[in-house]
Amino acid sequence: MAASGKCFLVTGPPGVGKTTLVMRVLESLRTSNPNLKIQGFYTREVRQGAERVGFEVVTIDGRSGTLASTTNLSSESRRWSTVGKYRVDIASFESLAMPELRVKEDTDLFVIDEVGKMELFSSSFFPAVLEVLESNIPLLASIPIPKFGRDIPEVARLRNCRGATIFTLSPSNRNDVKEQIYNQLLELLQKQ
């Protein structure tokens, strides 16, 4: 799988700030190296007032679409897979995320936030993640923490990938972890 030390995984409980951390690392990398070619996506909450009503997938270049929703009650959405109260729009997710995971020679870094239950409903998603790992291009990804001691098999495979560095996020270590990931990625990218 991935070469030693090129897979950076951020994990922690829901709501601890994994996506925020990934975005802050990305911002810092872009500031220090504006010509970096970065591919990938992140997910963000969709809110109506104080209530979370879904998630959207956002590409690194800013395009967005539905990942999951509680408000889409179309006849089509009734057939979608669910995670808790959310219906997962696999077609929307794949149309945005899959092109971002195509390995290209000039890519410096892949960002995948996150490799989780909703994204894994796409049968083409995890094979694409494996291709990214095998490409030897650095990867910054977030993964869920095992729930009730059980890990999602694909997430366990990532977690156990040779050379993966896992950062477990907590409210007290967010700034330190951001700096550690940024410095390690910067050093790695400067060697390429």
C-alpha positions as CSV (number, residue, x, y, z in Angstrom):
1,M,0.0,0.0,0.0
2,A,1.2,3.6,0.6
3,A,4.8,4.3,1.1
4,S,6.0,4.8,4.6
5,G,5.0,8.1,6.2
6,K,2.7,9.5,3.4
7,C,-0.7,8.7,4.9
8,F,-1.9,11.1,7.6
9,L,-5.1,10.1,9.3
10,V,-7.1,12.3,11.7
11,T,-9.5,10.6,14.0
12,G,-11.5,11.5,17.1
13,P,-15.1,11.6,18.4
14,P,-17.9,13.3,16.4
15,G,-17.9,17.0,16.7
16,V,-14.2,17.3,17.9
17,G,-13.2,19.3,14.9
18,K,-11.6,16.9,12.4
19,T,-12.9,18.8,9.3
20,T,-11.9,22.1,10.8
21,L,-8.4,20.8,11.5
22,V,-8.0,19.4,8.0
23,M,-9.1,22.8,6.5
24,R,-6.7,24.7,8.8
25,V,-3.8,22.4,7.7
26,L,-4.8,23.0,4.1
27,E,-5.0,26.8,4.5
28,S,-1.5,26.8,6.1
29,L,0.0,24.7,3.3
30,R,-1.6,26.9,0.6
31,T,-0.2,30.0,2.3
32,S,3.3,28.6,2.5
33,N,3.2,27.0,-0.9
34,P,0.5,28.6,-3.2
35,N,1.4,26.4,-6.2
36,L,0.6,23.1,-4.5
37,K,-1.8,20.9,-6.6
38,I,-4.3,19.5,-4.1
39,Q,-7.2,17.2,-5.0
40,G,-10.0,15.9,-2.9
41,F,-13.0,16.9,-0.9
42,Y,-14.3,17.6,2.6
43,T,-17.7,17.4,4.1
44,R,-19.6,20.1,6.0
45,E,-22.8,20.3,8.0
46,V,-25.9,21.8,6.5
47,R,-28.0,23.7,9.1
48,Q,-31.4,25.2,9.3
49,G,-31.2,27.5,12.3
50,A,-29.7,25.5,15.1
51,E,-30.7,22.1,13.6
52,R,-28.3,20.0,11.5
53,V,-30.4,18.8,8.5
54,G,-27.6,17.2,6.5
55,F,-24.1,17.2,5.1
56,E,-22.7,18.4,1.8
57,V,-19.6,17.3,-0.1
58,V,-17.3,20.1,-1.1
59,T,-14.4,19.7,-3.5
60,I,-11.1,21.4,-2.8
61,D,-11.8,23.9,-5.6
62,G,-15.2,24.8,-4.0
63,R,-17.9,22.9,-5.9
64,S,-20.5,21.4,-3.6
65,G,-23.5,19.0,-3.6
66,T,-25.6,17.0,-1.2
67,L,-24.0,14.1,0.7
68,A,-26.9,13.4,3.1
69,S,-30.1,15.1,4.1
70,T,-33.1,14.8,6.4
71,T,-35.1,17.4,4.3
72,N,-35.1,15.7,0.9
73,L,-38.4,13.8,0.9
74,S,-38.6,13.0,-2.9
75,S,-39.7,9.6,-4.0
76,E,-36.2,9.0,-5.2
77,S,-34.7,9.8,-1.8
78,R,-36.9,7.2,-0.1
79,R,-34.7,4.6,-1.8
80,W,-31.4,6.0,-0.6
81,S,-29.3,4.3,2.1
82,T,-29.6,5.8,5.6
83,V,-27.2,6.6,8.4
84,G,-29.3,7.5,11.5
85,K,-31.9,10.0,10.3
86,Y,-29.9,11.0,7.2
87,R,-30.6,9.8,3.7
88,V,-27.4,9.5,1.7
89,D,-27.3,10.8,-1.9
90,I,-24.8,8.5,-3.4
91,A,-25.2,9.9,-6.9
92,S,-24.5,13.4,-5.8
93,F,-21.5,12.3,-3.7
94,E,-20.0,10.3,-6.5
95,S,-20.5,13.0,-9.2
96,L,-18.3,15.4,-7.1
97,A,-15.9,13.2,-5.1
98,M,-15.0,10.5,-7.6
99,P,-13.3,12.8,-10.2
100,E,-11.3,14.3,-7.3
101,L,-9.9,10.9,-6.4
102,R,-8.5,10.2,-9.9
103,V,-4.7,10.0,-9.6
104,K,-2.9,12.5,-11.8
105,E,0.9,12.8,-12.2
106,D,1.1,16.5,-11.1
107,T,-1.0,16.1,-7.9
108,D,1.0,17.0,-4.7
109,L,-1.5,16.1,-2.1
110,F,-4.9,14.3,-1.7
111,V,-7.4,15.4,1.0
112,I,-10.3,13.0,1.9
113,D,-12.6,14.2,4.7
114,E,-13.9,11.8,5.5
115,V,-13.7,8.0,4.9
116,G,-16.8,7.2,6.8
117,K,-20.1,5.3,6.8
118,M,-21.9,7.7,4.4
119,E,-19.1,7.9,1.9
120,L,-18.6,4.1,2.0
121,F,-22.2,3.5,0.6
122,S,-20.6,4.3,-2.7
123,S,-19.2,1.1,-4.1
124,S,-16.6,2.9,-6.2
125,F,-15.3,5.1,-3.3
126,F,-13.0,2.8,-1.3
127,P,-11.3,1.3,-4.4
128,A,-10.5,4.9,-5.4
129,V,-9.1,5.6,-1.9
130,L,-6.9,2.5,-2.3
131,E,-5.7,3.8,-5.7
132,V,-4.7,7.1,-4.0
133,L,-2.8,5.1,-1.3
134,E,-1.0,3.1,-3.9
135,S,-0.1,6.2,-5.9
136,N,2.5,7.2,-3.4
137,I,1.1,10.8,-3.3
138,P,0.7,12.1,0.3
139,L,-2.8,11.7,1.7
140,L,-4.5,13.7,4.5
141,A,-7.7,12.0,5.5
142,S,-10.1,11.9,8.4
143,I,-11.6,8.7,9.7
144,P,-14.3,8.0,12.4
145,I,-13.3,6.6,15.8
146,P,-14.4,3.0,16.3
147,K,-18.0,2.9,17.6
148,F,-18.7,0.6,20.6
149,G,-15.2,-0.9,19.9
150,R,-16.1,-1.9,16.4
151,D,-14.3,-0.4,13.4
152,I,-15.7,-0.2,9.9
153,P,-13.6,-2.8,7.9
154,E,-12.5,-0.3,5.3
155,V,-11.5,2.3,8.0
156,A,-9.6,-0.5,9.9
157,R,-7.7,-1.2,6.6
158,L,-6.7,2.4,6.3
159,R,-5.8,2.6,10.0
160,N,-3.5,-0.4,9.6
161,C,-1.9,0.7,6.3
162,R,1.9,0.5,6.4
163,G,3.3,3.9,7.3
164,A,0.0,5.5,8.3
165,T,0.4,8.2,11.0
166,I,-2.7,8.5,13.1
167,F,-3.5,11.7,15.0
168,T,-6.3,11.4,17.6
169,L,-7.9,14.7,18.1
170,S,-9.3,16.1,21.3
171,P,-10.4,19.7,22.3
172,S,-7.1,20.1,24.2
173,N,-4.7,19.0,21.5
174,R,-6.2,20.6,18.3
175,N,-3.6,23.3,17.8
176,D,-0.6,21.0,18.5
177,V,-2.0,18.3,16.1
178,K,-2.5,20.9,13.4
179,E,1.1,22.1,13.7
180,Q,2.4,18.5,13.8
181,I,0.5,17.5,10.6
182,Y,1.4,20.8,8.9
183,N,5.1,20.5,9.6
184,Q,5.3,16.8,8.6
185,L,3.4,17.4,5.4
186,L,5.4,20.5,4.5
187,E,8.7,18.6,5.0
188,L,7.4,15.7,2.9
189,L,6.2,18.0,0.1
190,Q,9.5,19.9,0.0
191,K,11.4,16.6,-0.5
192,Q,9.3,15.7,-3.6
